[in-house]
Amino acid sequence: MKGPLFDSGVRRIIAALAVAAVVLVTVGFVLEMVWLLGIGAWFLITAGLLEMIYRP
C-alpha cells in the first residue's frame, strides 16, 4: 500500500514519535527520572527505525 496518503501518515507518526521522545527526555532530565529518559530513548530509536524502513 504505497502512495501519498500512506507516506504522509507514516511521516506524521514518525514526527509525533520524535516530538514525544524529545519531550520525555527533557522532562526526564529536568526531573531526574531515569525511566522517563529510557522511554524517551526508546521512542527516539523507534522513530529512527521507522524512518529508515519507510523512507521513500
Backbone as CSV, one residue per row, in Angstrom:
resi,resn,N_x,N_y,N_z,CA_x,CA_y,CA_z,C_x,C_y,C_z
1,MET,0.845,-1.180,0.000,0.000,0.000,0.000,0.890,1.243,0.000
2,LYS,1.292,1.617,-1.157,2.129,2.808,-1.289,1.292,3.940,-1.862
3,GLY,1.734,5.122,-1.636,1.031,6.276,-2.173,1.215,7.480,-1.285
4,PRO,0.706,8.625,-1.722,0.908,9.851,-0.945,0.208,9.829,0.410
5,LEU,-0.954,9.179,0.506,-1.646,9.135,1.793,-0.908,8.254,2.790
6,PHE,-0.397,7.124,2.312,0.360,6.234,3.186,1.624,6.915,3.680
7,ASP,2.324,7.595,2.785,3.582,8.251,3.134,3.356,9.363,4.156
8,SER,2.316,10.169,3.964,2.078,11.265,4.895,1.668,10.743,6.272
9,GLY,0.943,9.633,6.305,0.549,9.047,7.590,1.747,8.542,8.370
10,VAL,2.650,7.874,7.676,3.854,7.359,8.330,4.729,8.519,8.786
11,ARG,4.845,9.551,7.950,5.656,10.721,8.328,5.087,11.402,9.567
12,ARG,3.753,11.475,9.671,3.137,12.079,10.866,3.429,11.254,12.109
13,ILE,3.405,9.936,11.972,3.700,9.066,13.113,5.159,9.234,13.542
14,ILE,6.061,9.290,12.575,7.480,9.469,12.884,7.711,10.811,13.567
15,ALA,7.067,11.861,13.059,7.218,13.188,13.669,6.655,13.200,15.087
16,ALA,5.520,12.552,15.290,4.926,12.503,16.624,5.819,11.746,17.596
17,LEU,6.400,10.634,17.135,7.319,9.890,17.996,8.554,10.708,18.353
18,ALA,9.075,11.439,17.380,10.267,12.252,17.634,9.966,13.369,18.629
19,VAL,8.823,14.017,18.473,8.442,15.085,19.408,8.221,14.508,20.800
20,ALA,7.523,13.377,20.885,7.296,12.743,22.187,8.613,12.338,22.834
21,ALA,9.560,11.853,22.030,10.857,11.457,22.569,11.597,12.652,23.150
22,VAL,11.597,13.760,22.430,12.288,14.959,22.916,11.638,15.457,24.209
23,VAL,10.321,15.461,24.258,9.620,15.911,25.461,9.932,14.996,26.641
24,LEU,9.859,13.689,26.430,10.115,12.746,27.523,11.555,12.826,28.023
25,VAL,12.506,12.927,27.101,13.908,13.020,27.518,14.142,14.316,28.287
26,THR,13.574,15.416,27.819,13.746,16.701,28.500,13.135,16.675,29.902
27,VAL,11.904,16.183,29.990,11.241,16.115,31.302,11.977,15.151,32.220
28,GLY,12.415,14.018,31.685,13.168,13.059,32.494,14.475,13.637,32.999
29,PHE,15.145,14.433,32.160,16.401,15.059,32.576,16.158,16.111,33.654
30,VAL,15.112,16.932,33.452,14.829,18.003,34.419,14.385,17.434,35.758
31,LEU,13.519,16.417,35.727,13.010,15.836,36.967,13.897,14.715,37.517
32,GLU,14.977,14.407,36.802,15.919,13.357,37.189,15.226,12.007,37.365
33,MET,14.367,11.675,36.401,13.675,10.387,36.403,14.224,9.553,35.248
34,VAL,14.986,8.533,35.607,15.668,7.733,34.611,14.674,6.969,33.739
35,TRP,13.554,6.552,34.290,12.597,5.783,33.494,11.999,6.627,32.373
36,LEU,11.823,7.934,32.584,11.351,8.802,31.506,12.423,8.960,30.434
37,LEU,13.671,9.057,30.851,14.771,9.103,29.882,14.796,7.831,29.035
38,GLY,14.579,6.703,29.672,14.584,5.427,28.953,13.452,5.313,27.951
39,ILE,12.261,5.713,28.362,11.115,5.672,27.442,11.346,6.625,26.274
40,GLY,11.862,7.816,26.568,12.165,8.769,25.506,13.211,8.233,24.540
41,ALA,14.207,7.539,25.066,15.237,6.948,24.206,14.633,5.880,23.296
42,TRP,13.745,5.045,23.844,13.106,4.027,23.013,12.198,4.641,21.955
43,PHE,11.515,5.723,22.284,10.702,6.425,21.276,11.592,6.945,20.158
44,LEU,12.752,7.497,20.515,13.677,8.021,19.515,14.245,6.894,18.646
45,ILE,14.558,5.769,19.247,15.035,4.612,18.496,13.957,4.129,17.534
46,THR,12.714,4.061,18.002,11.596,3.624,17.161,11.384,4.576,15.995
47,ALA,11.445,5.874,16.254,11.280,6.854,15.182,12.406,6.714,14.153
48,GLY,13.621,6.496,14.604,14.740,6.307,13.690,14.603,5.068,12.833
49,LEU,14.170,3.960,13.458,13.975,2.734,12.697,12.854,2.869,11.672
50,LEU,11.754,3.502,12.074,10.659,3.723,11.116,11.098,4.616,9.965
51,GLU,11.909,5.616,10.262,12.404,6.493,9.209,13.276,5.719,8.224
52,MET,14.112,4.809,8.737,14.967,4.034,7.852,14.155,3.033,7.024
53,ILE,13.135,2.425,7.607,12.363,1.404,6.916,11.435,2.028,5.871
54,TYR,10.742,3.114,6.206,9.718,3.674,5.332,10.184,4.886,4.535
55,ARG,11.478,5.070,4.409,11.984,6.189,3.615,11.624,5.965,2.145
56,PRO,10.954,6.922,1.523,10.557,6.731,0.115,11.737,6.833,-0.838
